[in-house]
Amino acid sequence: MNFEPSDRSKDYRERVRRFIQKHIQPVEAQYWAQIRSASHGGDWRQWKIPPVMEELKARARAEGLWNLFLPDAKLGAGLSTLEYALVAEETGRSFMAPEVFNCNAPDTGNMEVLWRYGSEEQKARWLTPLLAGEIRSVFCMTEPDVASSDATNMQATAVVQGDEVMLNGKKWWSSGIGDPRAKIIIFMARTANEGGDRHHQHSMVLVPLDTKGVEIQRMLPVYGDYDEPHGHGEVHFRDVRVPVSNIIAGPGRGFEIAQGRLGPGRIHHCMRCIGAAEQTLDLMIDRGMSRTAFGKPLLNLGGNRERVAEARIAIDQARLLTLYAAWKLDELGALGAMNEISAIKVVAPNVLQKVVDDAIQIHGGAGVSHDTPLSGFFAQARTLRLADGPDEVHKGVIARLELARRGFSRSRES
């Protein structure tokens, strides 16, 4: 195994880094300040996108920094998961950057689903405008009334009735559903009239956002922030009818698709966490060396130098583990890299959370304000310890694989 970046990966990483420094960093604070000053809180119907975002997207596309996540040289950059990982780290330093390069969640995962599993009709109608950055998408999986860490608890249903499929259920934490450009939902549900084992009872269905019966109930704040202009909403589906051709890859394949979707997505999330941790460490050092207390720089007080060293060690460990997971995903697929993907999903957000917490302490009151990105990074880290499977689920996967390696099968679990 060799984690030395390819020449192609180095080139994209450096170009992305320069783009962020030259074009995004000078306007990012103003961009978010503009959104906050015009904030409409949880009323997503009033949310708007500042024009600078589309200007930056057009510039990034013109420079060939577009759809960098997609391993298809015709539709994206054609980078492997390992090659894209270091690019994703650079974008993690900025909250704007992923969208500027059309590499933002949940669109990346939804585009990969359509690219891998979608019909030609589905690709033409939805994948093409998503790849062009003309629309945004939503992924509806988590439900408010059950423990969604266990997908078999899912209560939402997709019932095939002739040439239609009828959808019912409640979803929440549906990221991006407040975005005025959101046009399509991928809805995961139990296919009620299909038999089969527990891994073949779910389907993913494409639902245009304006379909009758799709009702956005509210936006959900994260630590009081509605993540405007994208949002995370609670959505109810009441007798929603769409053509049966909207089922992705056919009934009963939802669990398979979810596993294929989540593998690369977890690599992306974790590398962005590492980028955010690097940015946080930079801010912590700069702040700690520019402020004094009791006649000394803050970093020379209270064990703060040790905290810097611990952050460096933890970030580098997380990066190496994530690169290993990316390499293994490329070599063996999601099932072959299951242990490593679960491990990084635990490690990377926890590292970011710890580094940010230390940085906030160094910054004092500024650390919990909007004057720095630290509160946003903290929310990102804490949320990711729940999203795409909570820490406990991933630790359970790792433990199960370790027990199996020693010859203890699932049938002997209590």
Secondary structure, DSSP 8 states (H G I E B T S, - for coil): ---S--HHHHHHHHHHHHHIIIIIHHHHHHHHHHHHHT--TT-GGG----THHHHHHHHHHHTT-SSTT---TTTS----HHHHHHHHHHHTT-SSHHHHTT--TTHHHHHHHHHHH--HHHIIIIIHHHHTTSSEEEEE---TTS-TTSGGG---EEEEETTEEEEEEEEEEEETTT-TTEEEEEEEEE-TT--S-TTSSEEEEEEETTSTTEEEEEE--BTTB--TTT-EEEEEEEEEEEEGGGBSSSTT-HHHHHHHHHHHHHHHHHHHHHHHHHHHHHHHHHHHHH-EETTEEGGGSTTHHHHHHHHHHHHHHHHHHHHHHHHHHHHHHHHHTHHHHHHHHHHHHHHHHHHHHHHHHHHGGGGGSTTSSHHHHHHHHHHHTTTTS-HHHHHHHHHHHHHHHTT--GGG--
